[in-house]
Amino acid sequence: ALPGVLEYTITERLEMDPTKIKNLKLTGSINRDDYTFMRDKMTSLQRLNLKEVESHSIPYDAFNEKTTLSKCFLPEKLERIEIYAFWNTALTGSLILPEGLKYVSGFHGTKITNVHFPSTLEEIGASAFSSCTSLMTELSLPQSLKVIGEQAFDGAGISGNLILPDELESIGLGAFSCCSSLTGSLTIPNRVMVISA
C-alpha cells in the first residue's frame, strides 16, 4: 500500500464497508491519515497485523480510545511507539515489542498481561504502561534501558522483584507509584543520575 490511500483502497477500489471489517493485515507504507482512518472509521476493527508495514513509528494518538482493538502485531522495523498510540484500547494478552525498538510509550489502560521488551530499548516514556492493572507479572527490563519516564508503570499490576538494568540513568517521578505488589530489595544502578521526586 501507498501511504495515505488506505481509505480510498478500502472504500473505492475494494468497495468495502470499513465499519464491518474486524480483521486487517497491511503491507507497504502507511501514514497518519491511514492511522486516523483505522481509528475513527473502522469501528469494528479487532485484530490488526502491521508486521509487514514499513514504518519506524506508531504516531501520537494513532489508536487512542480504539476500544474494539484487542490484538495488534507491530511492524518489524519499528523504532518508536509514541504517547497515546494505544491508550485505553482493548489490547489484551502478551505484548511483544520488536527488536530495534528504542522508545515505547502509549499503552496506558490496556489489558496486556505481560510485555517482552527488546534488547534495543533505550527509553520507556511517560505513562507508558500506567493503569495496566492486568500486567500482573515480574518485569524483565533490558540492559540497554537508560530512561524510565514519569509514571511509566503507575498503577500497573506488576509484581515480584524489580531489577533495574545497569545502564539505567534516569527514573521519572512516580515511575512505579501504586505498584503495591512489588517485593524484595531494590538496588539503584551506579549510572542513575536522576531520580525525580
Disulfide bonds with the S-S distance in Angstrom:
none
